[in-house]
Amino acid sequence: MHTHSEIVKRAGTAEEVACARGVSVHTVRSWIKRNSIPAEHWAGFVGDGKATFEELGLAAAKQVQA
């Protein structure tokens, strides 16, 4: 299972992810630092083939338990 940070990094550079998600590079870097992708962006990662909803949900659940 991948963490949210790993999923973001796997999706490309911070600049590429920011462009694809319509957010700033600083926002993407904060997702990596916090190890958390906001739920409203999950569909974008899934639609781009970078993750599955199951993977994102499991990573979020693990983060909450930590």
CHARMM internal coordinates of N, CA and C (Angstrom, degrees):
IC EDIT
DIST 1 N 1 CA 1.4426
DIST 1 CA 1 C 1.5269
ANGL 1 N 1 CA 1 C 109.58
DIST 1 C 2 N 1.3020
ANGL 1 CA 1 C 2 N 115.65
DIHE 1 N 1 CA 1 C 2 N 140.52
DIST 2 N 2 CA 1.4609
ANGL 1 C 2 N 2 CA 121.67
DIHE 1 CA 1 C 2 N 2 CA 179.57
DIST 2 CA 2 C 1.5208
ANGL 2 N 2 CA 2 C 110.68
DIHE 1 C 2 N 2 CA 2 C -99.48
DIST 2 C 3 N 1.3101
ANGL 2 CA 2 C 3 N 115.70
DIHE 2 N 2 CA 2 C 3 N 149.48
DIST 3 N 3 CA 1.4580
ANGL 2 C 3 N 3 CA 121.46
DIHE 2 CA 2 C 3 N 3 CA 173.87
DIST 3 CA 3 C 1.5232
ANGL 3 N 3 CA 3 C 109.06
DIHE 2 C 3 N 3 CA 3 C -82.30
DIST 3 C 4 N 1.3225
ANGL 3 CA 3 C 4 N 116.26
DIHE 3 N 3 CA 3 C 4 N 166.82
DIST 4 N 4 CA 1.4626
ANGL 3 C 4 N 4 CA 119.14
DIHE 3 CA 3 C 4 N 4 CA 176.45
DIST 4 CA 4 C 1.5248
ANGL 4 N 4 CA 4 C 110.77
DIHE 3 C 4 N 4 CA 4 C -61.72
DIST 4 C 5 N 1.3267
ANGL 4 CA 4 C 5 N 117.55
DIHE 4 N 4 CA 4 C 5 N -37.80
DIST 5 N 5 CA 1.4638
ANGL 4 C 5 N 5 CA 120.28
DIHE 4 CA 4 C 5 N 5 CA 177.60
DIST 5 CA 5 C 1.5241
ANGL 5 N 5 CA 5 C 110.79
DIHE 4 C 5 N 5 CA 5 C -59.99
DIST 5 C 6 N 1.3203
ANGL 5 CA 5 C 6 N 116.32
DIHE 5 N 5 CA 5 C 6 N -44.38
DIST 6 N 6 CA 1.4697
ANGL 5 C 6 N 6 CA 120.56
DIHE 5 CA 5 C 6 N 6 CA 179.65
DIST 6 CA 6 C 1.5224
ANGL 6 N 6 CA 6 C 111.27
DIHE 5 C 6 N 6 CA 6 C -65.34
DIST 6 C 7 N 1.3201
ANGL 6 CA 6 C 7 N 116.96
DIHE 6 N 6 CA 6 C 7 N -37.62
DIST 7 N 7 CA 1.4672
ANGL 6 C 7 N 7 CA 120.78
DIHE 6 CA 6 C 7 N 7 CA 178.94
DIST 7 CA 7 C 1.5242
ANGL 7 N 7 CA 7 C 109.81
DIHE 6 C 7 N 7 CA 7 C -63.87
DIST 7 C 8 N 1.3236
ANGL 7 CA 7 C 8 N 117.29
DIHE 7 N 7 CA 7 C 8 N -44.80
DIST 8 N 8 CA 1.4681
ANGL 7 C 8 N 8 CA 120.50
DIHE 7 CA 7 C 8 N 8 CA 179.13
DIST 8 CA 8 C 1.5228
ANGL 8 N 8 CA 8 C 110.00
DIHE 7 C 8 N 8 CA 8 C -62.11
DIST 8 C 9 N 1.3175
ANGL 8 CA 8 C 9 N 117.42
DIHE 8 N 8 CA 8 C 9 N -46.56
DIST 9 N 9 CA 1.4680
ANGL 8 C 9 N 9 CA 121.10
DIHE 8 CA 8 C 9 N 9 CA -179.69
DIST 9 CA 9 C 1.5265
ANGL 9 N 9 CA 9 C 111.39
DIHE 8 C 9 N 9 CA 9 C -63.19
DIST 9 C 10 N 1.3215
ANGL 9 CA 9 C 10 N 116.86
DIHE 9 N 9 CA 9 C 10 N -37.28
DIST 10 N 10 CA 1.4638
ANGL 9 C 10 N 10 CA 121.97
DIHE 9 CA 9 C 10 N 10 CA 178.84
DIST 10 CA 10 C 1.5268
ANGL 10 N 10 CA 10 C 111.22
DIHE 9 C 10 N 10 CA 10 C -66.79
DIST 10 C 11 N 1.3283
ANGL 10 CA 10 C 11 N 116.59
DIHE 10 N 10 CA 10 C 11 N -26.16
DIST 11 N 11 CA 1.4652
ANGL 10 C 11 N 11 CA 121.36
DIHE 10 CA 10 C 11 N 11 CA -177.88
DIST 11 CA 11 C 1.5250
ANGL 11 N 11 CA 11 C 112.90
DIHE 10 C 11 N 11 CA 11 C -76.26
DIST 11 C 12 N 1.3221
ANGL 11 CA 11 C 12 N 118.04
DIHE 11 N 11 CA 11 C 12 N -13.49
DIST 12 N 12 CA 1.4593
ANGL 11 C 12 N 12 CA 121.23
DIHE 11 CA 11 C 12 N 12 CA 178.63
DIST 12 CA 12 C 1.5073
ANGL 12 N 12 CA 12 C 111.24
DIHE 11 C 12 N 12 CA 12 C 136.35
DIST 12 C 13 N 1.3143
ANGL 12 CA 12 C 13 N 114.87
DIHE 12 N 12 CA 12 C 13 N -169.15
DIST 13 N 13 CA 1.4645
ANGL 12 C 13 N 13 CA 119.43
DIHE 12 CA 12 C 13 N 13 CA 177.86
DIST 13 CA 13 C 1.5267
ANGL 13 N 13 CA 13 C 108.79
DIHE 12 C 13 N 13 CA 13 C -69.81
DIST 13 C 14 N 1.3201
ANGL 13 CA 13 C 14 N 116.00
DIHE 13 N 13 CA 13 C 14 N 163.54
DIST 14 N 14 CA 1.4660
ANGL 13 C 14 N 14 CA 119.79
DIHE 13 CA 13 C 14 N 14 CA 177.88
DIST 14 CA 14 C 1.5316
ANGL 14 N 14 CA 14 C 110.23
DIHE 13 C 14 N 14 CA 14 C -57.95
DIST 14 C 15 N 1.3106
ANGL 14 CA 14 C 15 N 116.66
DIHE 14 N 14 CA 14 C 15 N -37.11
DIST 15 N 15 CA 1.4588
ANGL 14 C 15 N 15 CA 121.12
DIHE 14 CA 14 C 15 N 15 CA 179.55
DIST 15 CA 15 C 1.5270
ANGL 15 N 15 CA 15 C 111.02
DIHE 14 C 15 N 15 CA 15 C -65.78
DIST 15 C 16 N 1.3345
ANGL 15 CA 15 C 16 N 117.13
DIHE 15 N 15 CA 15 C 16 N -43.15
DIST 16 N 16 CA 1.4628
ANGL 15 C 16 N 16 CA 121.27
DIHE 15 CA 15 C 16 N 16 CA 179.99
DIST 16 CA 16 C 1.5221
ANGL 16 N 16 CA 16 C 111.43
DIHE 15 C 16 N 16 CA 16 C -65.68
DIST 16 C 17 N 1.3193
ANGL 16 CA 16 C 17 N 116.19
DIHE 16 N 16 CA 16 C 17 N -43.07
DIST 17 N 17 CA 1.4663
ANGL 16 C 17 N 17 CA 120.40
DIHE 16 CA 16 C 17 N 17 CA 179.80
DIST 17 CA 17 C 1.5270
ANGL 17 N 17 CA 17 C 109.64
DIHE 16 C 17 N 17 CA 17 C -66.13
DIST 17 C 18 N 1.3197
ANGL 17 CA 17 C 18 N 117.27
DIHE 17 N 17 CA 17 C 18 N -42.34
DIST 18 N 18 CA 1.4637
ANGL 17 C 18 N 18 CA 120.97
DIHE 17 CA 17 C 18 N 18 CA 179.03
DIST 18 CA 18 C 1.5218
ANGL 18 N 18 CA 18 C 110.99
DIHE 17 C 18 N 18 CA 18 C -58.99
DIST 18 C 19 N 1.3051
ANGL 18 CA 18 C 19 N 116.64
DIHE 18 N 18 CA 18 C 19 N -44.87
DIST 19 N 19 CA 1.4658
ANGL 18 C 19 N 19 CA 121.31
DIHE 18 CA 18 C 19 N 19 CA 178.99
DIST 19 CA 19 C 1.5246
ANGL 19 N 19 CA 19 C 110.73
DIHE 18 C 19 N 19 CA 19 C -63.19
DIST 19 C 20 N 1.3223
ANGL 19 CA 19 C 20 N 117.24
DIHE 19 N 19 CA 19 C 20 N -45.42
DIST 20 N 20 CA 1.4660
ANGL 19 C 20 N 20 CA 121.92
DIHE 19 CA 19 C 20 N 20 CA -178.75
DIST 20 CA 20 C 1.5246
ANGL 20 N 20 CA 20 C 112.03
DIHE 19 C 20 N 20 CA 20 C -65.59
DIST 20 C 21 N 1.3187
ANGL 20 CA 20 C 21 N 117.74
DIHE 20 N 20 CA 20 C 21 N -33.97
DIST 21 N 21 CA 1.4660
ANGL 20 C 21 N 21 CA 121.87
DIHE 20 CA 20 C 21 N 21 CA -176.23
DIST 21 CA 21 C 1.5240
ANGL 21 N 21 CA 21 C 113.11
DIHE 20 C 21 N 21 CA 21 C -96.39
DIST 21 C 22 N 1.3353
ANGL 21 CA 21 C 22 N 117.53
DIHE 21 N 21 CA 21 C 22 N -7.77
DIST 22 N 22 CA 1.4546
ANGL 21 C 22 N 22 CA 120.61
DIHE 21 CA 21 C 22 N 22 CA 179.01
DIST 22 CA 22 C 1.5209
ANGL 22 N 22 CA 22 C 113.89
DIHE 21 C 22 N 22 CA 22 C 71.16
DIST 22 C 23 N 1.3291
ANGL 22 CA 22 C 23 N 114.78
DIHE 22 N 22 CA 22 C 23 N 35.39
DIST 23 N 23 CA 1.4632
ANGL 22 C 23 N 23 CA 120.99
DIHE 22 CA 22 C 23 N 23 CA 178.91
DIST 23 CA 23 C 1.5241
ANGL 23 N 23 CA 23 C 108.72
DIHE 22 C 23 N 23 CA 23 C -129.04
DIST 23 C 24 N 1.3235
ANGL 23 CA 23 C 24 N 115.95
DIHE 23 N 23 CA 23 C 24 N 174.52
DIST 24 N 24 CA 1.4651
ANGL 23 C 24 N 24 CA 119.20
DIHE 23 CA 23 C 24 N 24 CA 179.44
DIST 24 CA 24 C 1.5267
ANGL 24 N 24 CA 24 C 111.14
DIHE 23 C 24 N 24 CA 24 C -80.30
DIST 24 C 25 N 1.3046
ANGL 24 CA 24 C 25 N 115.09
DIHE 24 N 24 CA 24 C 25 N 160.42
DIST 25 N 25 CA 1.4657
ANGL 24 C 25 N 25 CA 121.21
DIHE 24 CA 24 C 25 N 25 CA 175.53
DIST 25 CA 25 C 1.5260
ANGL 25 N 25 CA 25 C 109.68
DIHE 24 C 25 N 25 CA 25 C -60.60
DIST 25 C 26 N 1.3156
ANGL 25 CA 25 C 26 N 116.87
DIHE 25 N 25 CA 25 C 26 N -36.91
DIST 26 N 26 CA 1.4680
ANGL 25 C 26 N 26 CA 120.99
DIHE 25 CA 25 C 26 N 26 CA 179.53
DIST 26 CA 26 C 1.5247
ANGL 26 N 26 CA 26 C 110.93
DIHE 25 C 26 N 26 CA 26 C -63.35
DIST 26 C 27 N 1.3155
ANGL 26 CA 26 C 27 N 116.40
DIHE 26 N 26 CA 26 C 27 N -36.94
DIST 27 N 27 CA 1.4651
ANGL 26 C 27 N 27 CA 120.47
DIHE 26 CA 26 C 27 N 27 CA 177.59
DIST 27 CA 27 C 1.5188
ANGL 27 N 27 CA 27 C 110.34
DIHE 26 C 27 N 27 CA 27 C -63.55
DIST 27 C 28 N 1.3151
ANGL 27 CA 27 C 28 N 116.76
DIHE 27 N 27 CA 27 C 28 N -46.11
DIST 28 N 28 CA 1.4692
ANGL 27 C 28 N 28 CA 120.58
DIHE 27 CA 27 C 28 N 28 CA 179.49
DIST 28 CA 28 C 1.5253
ANGL 28 N 28 CA 28 C 110.45
DIHE 27 C 28 N 28 CA 28 C -62.16
DIST 28 C 29 N 1.2954
ANGL 28 CA 28 C 29 N 116.78
DIHE 28 N 28 CA 28 C 29 N -42.87
DIST 29 N 29 CA 1.4766
ANGL 28 C 29 N 29 CA 119.79
DIHE 28 CA 28 C 29 N 29 CA 178.50
DIST 29 CA 29 C 1.5300
ANGL 29 N 29 CA 29 C 111.14
DIHE 28 C 29 N 29 CA 29 C -62.46
DIST 29 C 30 N 1.3314
ANGL 29 CA 29 C 30 N 116.73
DIHE 29 N 29 CA 29 C 30 N -34.37
DIST 30 N 30 CA 1.4694
ANGL 29 C 30 N 30 CA 118.89
DIHE 29 CA 29 C 30 N 30 CA 177.60
DIST 30 CA 30 C 1.5165
ANGL 30 N 30 CA 30 C 110.67
DIHE 29 C 30 N 30 CA 30 C -69.59
DIST 30 C 31 N 1.3347
ANGL 30 CA 30 C 31 N 118.46
DIHE 30 N 30 CA 30 C 31 N -34.60
DIST 31 N 31 CA 1.4737
ANGL 30 C 31 N 31 CA 120.78
DIHE 30 CA 30 C 31 N 31 CA 175.46
DIST 31 CA 31 C 1.5219
ANGL 31 N 31 CA 31 C 109.70
DIHE 30 C 31 N 31 CA 31 C -60.23
DIST 31 C 32 N 1.3271
ANGL 31 CA 31 C 32 N 115.92
DIHE 31 N 31 CA 31 C 32 N -43.21
DIST 32 N 32 CA 1.4676
ANGL 31 C 32 N 32 CA 120.58
DIHE 31 CA 31 C 32 N 32 CA 179.95
DIST 32 CA 32 C 1.5309
ANGL 32 N 32 CA 32 C 109.72
DIHE 31 C 32 N 32 CA 32 C -65.07
DIST 32 C 33 N 1.3239
ANGL 32 CA 32 C 33 N 116.44
DIHE 32 N 32 CA 32 C 33 N -47.50
DIST 33 N 33 CA 1.4628
ANGL 32 C 33 N 33 CA 120.45
DIHE 32 CA 32 C 33 N 33 CA -177.95
DIST 33 CA 33 C 1.5257
ANGL 33 N 33 CA 33 C 112.13
DIHE 32 C 33 N 33 CA 33 C -62.88
DIST 33 C 34 N 1.3392
ANGL 33 CA 33 C 34 N 116.80
DIHE 33 N 33 CA 33 C 34 N -41.54
DIST 34 N 34 CA 1.4671
ANGL 33 C 34 N 34 CA 121.24
DIHE 33 CA 33 C 34 N 34 CA -179.16
DIST 34 CA 34 C 1.5213
ANGL 34 N 34 CA 34 C 112.49
DIHE 33 C 34 N 34 CA 34 C -83.55
DIST 34 C 35 N 1.3514
ANGL 34 CA 34 C 35 N 116.62
DIHE 34 N 34 CA 34 C 35 N -10.38
DIST 35 N 35 CA 1.4617
ANGL 34 C 35 N 35 CA 122.10
DIHE 34 CA 34 C 35 N 35 CA -176.52
DIST 35 CA 35 C 1.5260
ANGL 35 N 35 CA 35 C 110.50
DIHE 34 C 35 N 35 CA 35 C 57.35
DIST 35 C 36 N 1.3440
ANGL 35 CA 35 C 36 N 114.85
DIHE 35 N 35 CA 35 C 36 N 47.41
DIST 36 N 36 CA 1.4516
ANGL 35 C 36 N 36 CA 119.53
DIHE 35 CA 35 C 36 N 36 CA -175.97
DIST 36 CA 36 C 1.5258
ANGL 36 N 36 CA 36 C 110.38
DIHE 35 C 36 N 36 CA 36 C -153.15
DIST 36 C 37 N 1.3307
ANGL 36 CA 36 C 37 N 115.78
DIHE 36 N 36 CA 36 C 37 N 122.24
DIST 37 N 37 CA 1.4577
ANGL 36 C 37 N 37 CA 122.12
DIHE 36 CA 36 C 37 N 37 CA 174.17
DIST 37 CA 37 C 1.5250
ANGL 37 N 37 CA 37 C 106.36
DIHE 36 C 37 N 37 CA 37 C -100.75
DIST 37 C 38 N 1.3314
ANGL 37 CA 37 C 38 N 118.64
DIHE 37 N 37 CA 37 C 38 N 123.88
DIST 38 N 38 CA 1.4635
ANGL 37 C 38 N 38 CA 119.64
DIHE 37 CA 37 C 38 N 38 CA 178.43
DIST 38 CA 38 C 1.5344
ANGL 38 N 38 CA 38 C 111.05
DIHE 37 C 38 N 38 CA 38 C -58.76
DIST 38 C 39 N 1.3197
ANGL 38 CA 38 C 39 N 115.65
DIHE 38 N 38 CA 38 C 39 N 141.25
DIST 39 N 39 CA 1.4714
ANGL 38 C 39 N 39 CA 121.35
DIHE 38 CA 38 C 39 N 39 CA -175.06
DIST 39 CA 39 C 1.5283
ANGL 39 N 39 CA 39 C 112.68
DIHE 38 C 39 N 39 CA 39 C -56.54
DIST 39 C 40 N 1.3326
ANGL 39 CA 39 C 40 N 117.49
DIHE 39 N 39 CA 39 C 40 N -31.44
DIST 40 N 40 CA 1.4687
ANGL 39 C 40 N 40 CA 118.67
DIHE 39 CA 39 C 40 N 40 CA -178.65
DIST 40 CA 40 C 1.5322
ANGL 40 N 40 CA 40 C 112.73
DIHE 39 C 40 N 40 CA 40 C -68.32
DIST 40 C 41 N 1.3208
ANGL 40 CA 40 C 41 N 118.02
DIHE 40 N 40 CA 40 C 41 N -9.72
DIST 41 N 41 CA 1.4655
ANGL 40 C 41 N 41 CA 121.51
DIHE 40 CA 40 C 41 N 41 CA 178.05
DIST 41 CA 41 C 1.5344
ANGL 41 N 41 CA 41 C 112.53
DIHE 40 C 41 N 41 CA 41 C -104.04
DIST 41 C 42 N 1.3083
ANGL 41 CA 41 C 42 N 117.39
DIHE 41 N 41 CA 41 C 42 N -5.08
DIST 42 N 42 CA 1.4653
ANGL 41 C 42 N 42 CA 119.85
DIHE 41 CA 41 C 42 N 42 CA -178.62
DIST 42 CA 42 C 1.5236
ANGL 42 N 42 CA 42 C 112.11
DIHE 41 C 42 N 42 CA 42 C -58.49
DIST 42 C 43 N 1.3254
ANGL 42 CA 42 C 43 N 117.43
DIHE 42 N 42 CA 42 C 43 N -45.54
DIST 43 N 43 CA 1.4688
ANGL 42 C 43 N 43 CA 120.63
DIHE 42 CA 42 C 43 N 43 CA -177.44
DIST 43 CA 43 C 1.5295
ANGL 43 N 43 CA 43 C 111.08
DIHE 42 C 43 N 43 CA 43 C -59.55
DIST 43 C 44 N 1.3131
ANGL 43 CA 43 C 44 N 117.33
DIHE 43 N 43 CA 43 C 44 N -34.34
DIST 44 N 44 CA 1.4631
ANGL 43 C 44 N 44 CA 120.49
DIHE 43 CA 43 C 44 N 44 CA 177.56
DIST 44 CA 44 C 1.5164
ANGL 44 N 44 CA 44 C 112.26
DIHE 43 C 44 N 44 CA 44 C -64.93
DIST 44 C 45 N 1.3263
ANGL 44 CA 44 C 45 N 116.78
DIHE 44 N 44 CA 44 C 45 N -43.66
DIST 45 N 45 CA 1.4607
ANGL 44 C 45 N 45 CA 120.44
DIHE 44 CA 44 C 45 N 45 CA 177.93
DIST 45 CA 45 C 1.5290
ANGL 45 N 45 CA 45 C 110.60
DIHE 44 C 45 N 45 CA 45 C -65.17
DIST 45 C 46 N 1.3299
ANGL 45 CA 45 C 46 N 116.02
DIHE 45 N 45 CA 45 C 46 N -39.91
DIST 46 N 46 CA 1.4713
ANGL 45 C 46 N 46 CA 120.03
DIHE 45 CA 45 C 46 N 46 CA 178.82
DIST 46 CA 46 C 1.5254
ANGL 46 N 46 CA 46 C 109.80
DIHE 45 C 46 N 46 CA 46 C -67.44
DIST 46 C 47 N 1.3208
ANGL 46 CA 46 C 47 N 116.91
DIHE 46 N 46 CA 46 C 47 N -45.69
DIST 47 N 47 CA 1.4595
ANGL 46 C 47 N 47 CA 121.40
DIHE 46 CA 46 C 47 N 47 CA -179.69
DIST 47 CA 47 C 1.5144
ANGL 47 N 47 CA 47 C 113.16
DIHE 46 C 47 N 47 CA 47 C -60.89
DIST 47 C 48 N 1.3191
ANGL 47 CA 47 C 48 N 116.44
DIHE 47 N 47 CA 47 C 48 N -32.01
DIST 48 N 48 CA 1.4692
ANGL 47 C 48 N 48 CA 121.20
DIHE 47 CA 47 C 48 N 48 CA 178.25
DIST 48 CA 48 C 1.5262
ANGL 48 N 48 CA 48 C 112.32
DIHE 47 C 48 N 48 CA 48 C -84.47
DIST 48 C 49 N 1.3394
ANGL 48 CA 48 C 49 N 116.93
DIHE 48 N 48 CA 48 C 49 N -0.93
DIST 49 N 49 CA 1.4638
ANGL 48 C 49 N 49 CA 120.29
DIHE 48 CA 48 C 49 N 49 CA 179.67
DIST 49 CA 49 C 1.5147
ANGL 49 N 49 CA 49 C 113.73
DIHE 48 C 49 N 49 CA 49 C 75.31
DIST 49 C 50 N 1.3186
ANGL 49 CA 49 C 50 N 117.89
DIHE 49 N 49 CA 49 C 50 N 19.85
DIST 50 N 50 CA 1.4691
ANGL 49 C 50 N 50 CA 121.71
DIHE 49 CA 49 C 50 N 50 CA -178.21
DIST 50 CA 50 C 1.5166
ANGL 50 N 50 CA 50 C 112.86
DIHE 49 C 50 N 50 CA 50 C -91.38
DIST 50 C 51 N 1.3305
ANGL 50 CA 50 C 51 N 117.86
DIHE 50 N 50 CA 50 C 51 N -14.91
DIST 51 N 51 CA 1.4605
ANGL 50 C 51 N 51 CA 122.44
DIHE 50 CA 50 C 51 N 51 CA -179.14
DIST 51 CA 51 C 1.5220
ANGL 51 N 51 CA 51 C 108.77
DIHE 50 C 51 N 51 CA 51 C -164.53
DIST 51 C 52 N 1.3156
ANGL 51 CA 51 C 52 N 115.86
DIHE 51 N 51 CA 51 C 52 N 170.09
DIST 52 N 52 CA 1.4616
ANGL 51 C 52 N 52 CA 121.35
DIHE 51 CA 51 C 52 N 52 CA 171.79
DIST 52 CA 52 C 1.5309
ANGL 52 N 52 CA 52 C 107.81
DIHE 51 C 52 N 52 CA 52 C -112.22
DIST 52 C 53 N 1.3216
ANGL 52 CA 52 C 53 N 116.38
DIHE 52 N 52 CA 52 C 53 N 158.94
DIST 53 N 53 CA 1.4594
ANGL 52 C 53 N 53 CA 119.36
DIHE 52 CA 52 C 53 N 53 CA 176.32
DIST 53 CA 53 C 1.5291
ANGL 53 N 53 CA 53 C 110.22
DIHE 52 C 53 N 53 CA 53 C -60.53
DIST 53 C 54 N 1.3190
ANGL 53 CA 53 C 54 N 116.24
DIHE 53 N 53 CA 53 C 54 N -38.02
DIST 54 N 54 CA 1.4644
ANGL 53 C 54 N 54 CA 120.19
DIHE 53 CA 53 C 54 N 54 CA 179.09
DIST 54 CA 54 C 1.5295
ANGL 54 N 54 CA 54 C 110.50
DIHE 53 C 54 N 54 CA 54 C -60.68
DIST 54 C 55 N 1.3224
ANGL 54 CA 54 C 55 N 116.33
DIHE 54 N 54 CA 54 C 55 N -47.18
DIST 55 N 55 CA 1.4640
ANGL 54 C 55 N 55 CA 121.25
DIHE 54 CA 54 C 55 N 55 CA -179.50
DIST 55 CA 55 C 1.5329
ANGL 55 N 55 CA 55 C 110.87
DIHE 54 C 55 N 55 CA 55 C -61.47
DIST 55 C 56 N 1.3176
ANGL 55 CA 55 C 56 N 116.76
DIHE 55 N 55 CA 55 C 56 N -44.52
DIST 56 N 56 CA 1.4567
ANGL 55 C 56 N 56 CA 120.82
DIHE 55 CA 55 C 56 N 56 CA 179.62
DIST 56 CA 56 C 1.5306
ANGL 56 N 56 CA 56 C 111.26
DIHE 55 C 56 N 56 CA 56 C -64.30
DIST 56 C 57 N 1.3282
ANGL 56 CA 56 C 57 N 116.21
DIHE 56 N 56 CA 56 C 57 N -42.13
DIST 57 N 57 CA 1.4596
ANGL 56 C 57 N 57 CA 120.44
DIHE 56 CA 56 C 57 N 57 CA 179.15
DIST 57 CA 57 C 1.5091
ANGL 57 N 57 CA 57 C 112.97
DIHE 56 C 57 N 57 CA 57 C -65.31
DIST 57 C 58 N 1.3272
ANGL 57 CA 57 C 58 N 116.27
DIHE 57 N 57 CA 57 C 58 N -43.64
DIST 58 N 58 CA 1.4670
ANGL 57 C 58 N 58 CA 119.90
DIHE 57 CA 57 C 58 N 58 CA 178.53
DIST 58 CA 58 C 1.5231
ANGL 58 N 58 CA 58 C 111.47
DIHE 57 C 58 N 58 CA 58 C -63.29
DIST 58 C 59 N 1.3229
ANGL 58 CA 58 C 59 N 116.52
DIHE 58 N 58 CA 58 C 59 N -40.28
DIST 59 N 59 CA 1.4628
ANGL 58 C 59 N 59 CA 120.25
DIHE 58 CA 58 C 59 N 59 CA 178.91
DIST 59 CA 59 C 1.5272
ANGL 59 N 59 CA 59 C 110.45
DIHE 58 C 59 N 59 CA 59 C -66.00
DIST 59 C 60 N 1.3195
ANGL 59 CA 59 C 60 N 117.50
DIHE 59 N 59 CA 59 C 60 N -39.71
DIST 60 N 60 CA 1.4590
ANGL 59 C 60 N 60 CA 120.83
DIHE 59 CA 59 C 60 N 60 CA 178.77
DIST 60 CA 60 C 1.5281
ANGL 60 N 60 CA 60 C 110.31
DIHE 59 C 60 N 60 CA 60 C -66.13
DIST 60 C 61 N 1.3295
ANGL 60 CA 60 C 61 N 116.79
DIHE 60 N 60 CA 60 C 61 N -42.56
DIST 61 N 61 CA 1.4661
ANGL 60 C 61 N 61 CA 120.54
DIHE 60 CA 60 C 61 N 61 CA 179.49
DIST 61 CA 61 C 1.5162
ANGL 61 N 61 CA 61 C 111.11
DIHE 60 C 61 N 61 CA 61 C -62.83
DIST 61 C 62 N 1.3177
ANGL 61 CA 61 C 62 N 116.26
DIHE 61 N 61 CA 61 C 62 N -40.35
DIST 62 N 62 CA 1.4681
ANGL 61 C 62 N 62 CA 120.21
DIHE 61 CA 61 C 62 N 62 CA 179.62
DIST 62 CA 62 C 1.5258
ANGL 62 N 62 CA 62 C 109.91
DIHE 61 C 62 N 62 CA 62 C -65.28
DIST 62 C 63 N 1.3204
ANGL 62 CA 62 C 63 N 116.97
DIHE 62 N 62 CA 62 C 63 N -38.39
DIST 63 N 63 CA 1.4685
ANGL 62 C 63 N 63 CA 122.06
DIHE 62 CA 62 C 63 N 63 CA 179.84
DIST 63 CA 63 C 1.5261
ANGL 63 N 63 CA 63 C 110.02
DIHE 62 C 63 N 63 CA 63 C -63.62
DIST 63 C 64 N 1.3172
ANGL 63 CA 63 C 64 N 117.92
DIHE 63 N 63 CA 63 C 64 N -39.89
DIST 64 N 64 CA 1.4610
ANGL 63 C 64 N 64 CA 122.42
DIHE 63 CA 63 C 64 N 64 CA -179.23
DIST 64 CA 64 C 1.5335
ANGL 64 N 64 CA 64 C 110.06
DIHE 63 C 64 N 64 CA 64 C -67.14
DIST 64 C 65 N 1.3239
ANGL 64 CA 64 C 65 N 117.09
DIHE 64 N 64 CA 64 C 65 N -36.70
DIST 65 N 65 CA 1.4545
ANGL 64 C 65 N 65 CA 121.69
DIHE 64 CA 64 C 65 N 65 CA -178.85
DIST 65 CA 65 C 1.5274
ANGL 65 N 65 CA 65 C 112.32
DIHE 64 C 65 N 65 CA 65 C -71.88
DIST 65 C 66 N 1.3197
ANGL 65 CA 65 C 66 N 116.57
DIHE 65 N 65 CA 65 C 66 N -25.68
DIST 66 N 66 CA 1.4808
ANGL 65 C 66 N 66 CA 120.60
DIHE 65 CA 65 C 66 N 66 CA -175.14
DIST 66 CA 66 C 1.4992
ANGL 66 N 66 CA 66 C 113.16
DIHE 65 C 66 N 66 CA 66 C -68.77
END
COOR INIT
IC SEED 1 N 1 CA 1 C
IC BUILD
